[in-house]
Amino acid sequence: MGKKLRTLGLVFLMLMIVSMGVLAEAKSNNALVIQTDFGVKDGAVSAMKGVAFGVDSDIRVFDLTQEIPAYNIWEASYRLMQTAPYWPKGTVFVSVVDPGVGTERKSIVVKTKTGQFFVTPDNGTLTLISEIMGIAEVREIDENVNRLPGSKDSYTFFGRDVYAYTGARLASGKISYEQVGPVLKQDLVKIPYQKASVNGNVAVGTIPILDIQYGNVWTNIGTDVVAKLGIKVNDILKVQVFQAGKLVYEGQMPFANTFGDVPEGKPLAYYNSLMELSFALNMDSFSTVNKVFSGPEWSVKVEKVN
């Protein structure tokens, strides 16, 4: 009898250990990733992180970037697209570039078909995410429930009062996605831009972003479009860059594997880390020298010369 009791006791203990592990796993937080145009010169980002910590002191908070240029919704859209695919299912992104703060634009949480969540104003921020990840569902934040207590009279810091608070509640499991608010049936706000394509022997696209540290110019022209032109390493390309339809730059350069394949100060075309066609000057800033910048109003044409 004693042996049976000891065996039952061991079984019970093992079940308790397993149950505690399951509960611990269930309680574990998904990552909360924050992006803003606030910068880090003041306490705005810290206040957002403080709100998240107040929701759950075990929450894991990460920075995507706080250095989006002020009011630049397009760049916010691009940085999400550039980064989000490398984060696991369940990650909650809070993106606050919100020049319309306090107005009638909607506050939403989007669930993608890949299982990530995006907490943001519906102002175009999810233009590119919607294309590469797909939208499973959109819910409008119910601010009667999902708003920092005591903040109802604040109209200019939704990043702290609504987005960080809702994002933290979702990431920590305090609320389910269904508790965010009602399903939003209308289409998301989108920013129009030139998508990559081939027209005859010319590839066209946009310049969505700069490799800002080095001044390299990135396009949205991927390997599939380049392949249609039959471009190979060492081919010479004619490149034209336009801003709102006005020619800003025209030149020729080789298609190379990397910067050191051309002399210092000379231009080249290459694939960036996202495998999209880009332009650079070896050891200099293509953007600064040629006054080429980025955004949906910037477009590019590329064709093979030889």
C-alpha positions as CSV (number, residue, x, y, z in Angstrom):
1,M,0.0,0.0,0.0
2,G,2.8,2.4,0.9
3,K,4.6,1.7,-2.4
4,K,1.4,2.5,-4.3
5,L,1.0,5.8,-2.4
6,R,4.5,6.7,-3.1
7,T,4.0,6.0,-6.8
8,L,0.8,8.0,-6.9
9,G,2.6,10.8,-5.1
10,L,5.3,10.9,-7.7
11,V,2.8,10.8,-10.5
12,F,0.9,13.7,-8.9
13,L,4.1,15.7,-8.4
14,M,5.0,15.2,-12.1
15,L,1.6,16.3,-13.2
16,M,1.9,19.4,-11.0
17,I,5.3,20.2,-12.6
18,V,3.9,19.8,-16.1
19,S,0.9,21.9,-15.3
20,M,3.0,24.7,-13.8
21,G,5.1,24.6,-17.0
22,V,2.0,24.9,-19.2
23,L,0.7,27.8,-17.1
24,A,4.1,29.5,-17.2
25,E,4.2,29.1,-21.0
26,A,0.6,30.4,-21.3
27,K,1.5,33.5,-19.2
28,S,4.7,34.2,-21.1
29,N,4.5,37.5,-23.0
30,N,4.7,38.0,-26.7
31,A,7.2,40.7,-27.7
32,L,6.1,44.3,-27.8
33,V,8.0,46.2,-30.5
34,I,7.7,50.0,-30.6
35,Q,8.3,52.4,-33.5
36,T,7.7,56.2,-33.4
37,D,8.9,59.5,-34.9
38,F,9.4,60.8,-31.3
39,G,13.2,60.5,-31.1
40,V,14.9,60.0,-27.7
41,K,15.7,63.5,-26.7
42,D,12.8,63.6,-24.3
43,G,10.7,61.2,-22.2
44,A,7.9,60.3,-24.7
45,V,9.2,56.9,-25.6
46,S,10.1,56.1,-22.0
47,A,6.5,57.1,-21.0
48,M,5.2,54.5,-23.5
49,K,7.5,51.8,-22.1
50,G,6.4,52.8,-18.6
51,V,2.8,52.3,-19.5
52,A,3.6,48.8,-20.9
53,F,5.5,47.9,-17.8
54,G,2.6,49.1,-15.7
55,V,0.3,46.7,-17.6
56,D,2.6,43.7,-16.9
57,S,6.1,44.0,-15.3
58,D,7.2,40.8,-17.1
59,I,6.5,42.2,-20.6
60,R,9.3,42.3,-23.1
61,V,9.6,45.6,-24.9
62,F,11.9,46.2,-27.9
63,D,12.7,49.2,-30.1
64,L,12.2,49.0,-33.8
65,T,13.2,52.6,-34.2
66,Q,12.3,55.9,-32.6
67,E,13.9,57.9,-35.4
68,I,11.3,57.9,-38.2
69,P,11.5,61.5,-39.6
70,A,8.7,63.6,-38.1
71,Y,5.3,62.9,-39.7
72,N,6.8,60.5,-42.3
73,I,4.0,57.9,-42.5
74,W,5.6,56.4,-45.6
75,E,8.9,55.7,-43.9
76,A,7.0,54.2,-41.0
77,S,5.3,51.8,-43.4
78,Y,8.6,50.8,-45.0
79,R,10.4,50.2,-41.7
80,L,7.6,47.9,-40.6
81,M,7.8,46.0,-43.9
82,Q,11.6,45.8,-43.6
83,T,11.5,44.4,-40.0
84,A,8.3,42.6,-39.2
85,P,8.9,39.4,-41.2
86,Y,11.9,38.6,-39.0
87,W,9.7,38.6,-35.8
88,P,7.8,35.5,-34.7
89,K,4.1,34.9,-34.8
90,G,2.3,36.7,-32.0
91,T,4.6,39.7,-31.9
92,V,2.7,43.0,-31.3
93,F,4.0,46.1,-33.1
94,V,3.1,49.6,-31.9
95,S,3.7,52.1,-34.6
96,V,3.0,55.8,-33.8
97,V,3.7,58.3,-36.6
98,D,0.5,60.2,-36.2
99,P,0.3,63.7,-37.6
100,G,-3.5,63.5,-37.3
101,V,-3.5,62.7,-33.6
102,G,-6.7,63.6,-31.9
103,T,-8.7,63.9,-35.1
104,E,-11.2,61.5,-36.7
105,R,-8.6,59.0,-38.0
106,K,-9.3,55.6,-36.5
107,S,-7.1,53.7,-34.0
108,I,-6.8,50.1,-35.1
109,V,-5.2,46.8,-34.4
110,V,-4.5,44.6,-37.4
111,K,-3.9,40.9,-37.3
112,T,-2.0,39.7,-40.3
113,K,-2.3,36.3,-42.1
114,T,1.2,35.5,-40.7
115,G,-0.1,36.0,-37.1
116,Q,1.5,39.3,-36.1
117,F,-0.4,42.3,-34.7
118,F,0.0,46.0,-35.5
119,V,-1.4,48.7,-33.2
120,T,-1.4,52.1,-35.1
121,P,-3.5,54.9,-36.5
122,D,-5.2,54.0,-39.8
123,N,-3.3,56.6,-41.8
124,G,-1.3,54.6,-44.4
125,T,1.2,53.1,-41.9
126,L,0.2,49.6,-43.0
127,T,0.4,50.1,-46.7
128,L,3.3,47.8,-47.3
129,I,2.6,45.3,-44.4
130,S,-0.8,44.6,-46.0
131,E,0.9,43.6,-49.2
132,I,3.6,41.3,-47.9
133,M,1.8,39.7,-45.0
134,G,-1.8,40.0,-45.9
135,I,-4.6,41.2,-43.6
136,A,-6.6,38.6,-41.6
137,E,-8.8,41.1,-39.7
138,V,-8.9,44.7,-38.6
139,R,-10.4,45.9,-35.3
140,E,-11.0,49.4,-34.1
141,I,-9.8,50.1,-30.6
142,D,-12.6,50.5,-28.1
143,E,-11.2,53.4,-26.1
144,N,-13.8,53.0,-23.5
145,V,-12.0,49.9,-22.4
146,N,-8.6,50.0,-24.0
147,R,-7.3,53.4,-22.8
148,L,-4.9,54.2,-20.0
149,P,-7.0,55.0,-16.9
150,G,-7.2,58.7,-16.2
151,S,-6.2,59.8,-19.7
152,K,-9.6,60.4,-21.3
153,D,-9.1,64.2,-21.5
154,S,-5.7,63.8,-23.3
155,Y,-5.9,64.3,-27.1
156,T,-2.3,64.6,-28.1
157,F,-0.5,61.5,-26.8
158,F,-2.3,58.5,-28.2
159,G,1.0,56.7,-28.4
160,R,1.1,56.5,-24.6
161,D,-2.6,56.6,-23.7
162,V,-4.1,54.2,-26.4
163,Y,-1.5,52.4,-28.5
164,A,1.1,51.5,-25.9
165,Y,-1.6,50.6,-23.4
166,T,-3.6,48.4,-25.8
167,G,-0.4,46.8,-27.3
168,A,0.8,45.9,-23.9
169,R,-2.5,44.4,-22.9
170,L,-2.6,42.3,-26.0
171,A,1.1,41.2,-25.9
172,S,0.8,40.2,-22.2
173,G,-2.5,38.3,-22.7
174,K,-4.5,40.7,-20.5
175,I,-6.9,40.9,-23.4
176,S,-7.6,38.7,-26.4
177,Y,-7.6,40.1,-29.9
178,E,-11.4,40.0,-29.9
179,Q,-11.4,42.3,-26.9
180,V,-9.6,45.1,-28.7
181,G,-12.9,46.4,-30.1
182,P,-15.3,45.8,-33.0
183,V,-14.3,44.4,-36.4
184,L,-13.7,47.2,-38.9
185,K,-15.1,46.4,-42.3
186,Q,-13.8,49.3,-44.3
187,D,-10.5,49.2,-46.3
188,L,-7.3,50.4,-44.7
189,V,-6.0,53.8,-45.8
190,K,-3.2,53.2,-48.4
191,I,-0.5,55.4,-49.7
192,P,-0.2,55.3,-53.5
193,Y,3.2,54.6,-55.1
194,Q,4.9,53.2,-58.2
195,K,5.0,49.4,-58.0
196,A,7.9,47.6,-59.7
197,S,7.2,46.3,-63.2
198,V,8.8,45.9,-66.6
199,N,7.7,48.0,-69.6
200,G,9.5,46.7,-72.7
201,N,13.2,46.8,-71.9
202,V,12.8,49.2,-69.0
203,A,12.2,48.4,-65.3
204,V,10.2,51.0,-63.3
205,G,9.7,51.3,-59.6
206,T,9.9,53.7,-56.7
207,I,12.6,54.7,-54.2
208,P,10.9,53.8,-51.0
209,I,13.8,54.5,-48.6
210,L,17.5,55.4,-48.2
211,D,20.2,53.3,-46.5
212,I,20.4,56.4,-44.4
213,Q,23.7,55.9,-42.7
214,Y,25.6,55.6,-46.0
215,G,23.4,57.5,-48.4
216,N,22.7,54.5,-50.6
217,V,19.5,54.6,-52.7
218,W,17.1,51.6,-52.4
219,T,14.4,50.8,-54.9
220,N,11.5,48.3,-54.8
221,I,12.7,46.6,-58.0
222,G,13.3,43.0,-56.9
223,T,15.3,40.1,-58.5
224,D,12.2,38.9,-60.4
225,V,11.9,42.2,-62.3
226,V,15.7,42.5,-62.9
227,A,15.7,38.9,-64.3
228,K,13.1,39.9,-66.9
229,L,15.6,42.4,-68.3
230,G,18.4,39.7,-68.5
231,I,20.7,41.9,-66.3
232,K,23.9,40.1,-65.1
233,V,26.9,41.2,-63.1
234,N,29.1,43.7,-64.9
235,D,26.3,44.8,-67.3
236,I,26.1,48.6,-67.6
237,L,22.7,50.1,-66.6
238,K,21.2,53.4,-67.5
239,V,19.4,54.9,-64.5
240,Q,17.0,57.7,-64.4
241,V,15.5,59.1,-61.2
242,F,12.4,61.3,-61.0
243,Q,10.7,63.4,-58.3
244,A,7.0,63.9,-59.0
245,G,7.7,63.2,-62.7
246,K,10.7,65.6,-62.9
247,L,14.1,64.2,-63.9
248,V,16.5,64.6,-61.1
249,Y,19.3,62.2,-62.0
250,E,20.5,60.4,-65.1
251,G,23.6,58.3,-65.4
252,Q,25.2,54.9,-66.2
253,M,26.8,52.4,-63.8
254,P,27.8,48.8,-63.7
255,F,25.6,46.1,-61.9
256,A,28.0,44.8,-59.3
257,N,28.1,42.3,-56.4
258,T,29.4,44.8,-53.9
259,F,30.8,48.3,-53.3
260,G,34.5,47.4,-53.7
261,D,33.9,46.1,-57.2
262,V,34.2,49.7,-58.4
263,P,36.8,52.4,-57.7
264,E,36.3,54.7,-54.7
265,G,33.7,57.4,-55.5
266,K,32.3,55.6,-58.5
267,P,28.6,54.6,-58.9
268,L,27.3,51.1,-58.9
269,A,24.0,49.2,-58.9
270,Y,23.7,46.2,-56.6
271,Y,21.2,44.2,-54.6
272,N,20.6,45.4,-51.0
273,S,19.9,43.1,-48.0
274,L,16.2,42.8,-49.2
275,M,17.4,41.6,-52.6
276,E,16.2,44.8,-54.3
277,L,18.1,46.9,-56.8
278,S,19.9,49.8,-55.2
279,F,22.4,52.5,-56.2
280,A,25.6,53.7,-54.4
281,L,28.8,55.5,-54.6
282,N,31.7,53.5,-53.2
283,M,32.8,55.2,-50.0
284,D,30.4,58.2,-50.6
285,S,26.8,59.1,-50.4
286,F,24.9,58.7,-53.7
287,S,21.9,60.5,-52.1
288,T,23.9,63.6,-51.0
289,V,26.0,63.9,-54.1
290,N,23.1,63.5,-56.6
291,K,20.4,65.0,-54.4
292,V,18.3,61.9,-54.7
293,F,16.0,61.1,-51.8
294,S,13.1,58.8,-51.1
295,G,9.3,58.5,-50.7
296,P,6.3,57.6,-52.8
297,E,6.8,60.7,-55.0
298,W,10.3,59.4,-56.1
299,S,10.4,57.0,-59.1
300,V,13.1,55.3,-61.1
301,K,13.6,53.8,-64.6
302,V,16.4,51.3,-65.3
303,E,17.5,49.7,-68.6
304,K,20.5,47.6,-69.7
305,V,22.8,49.5,-72.0
306,N,24.9,46.5,-73.2
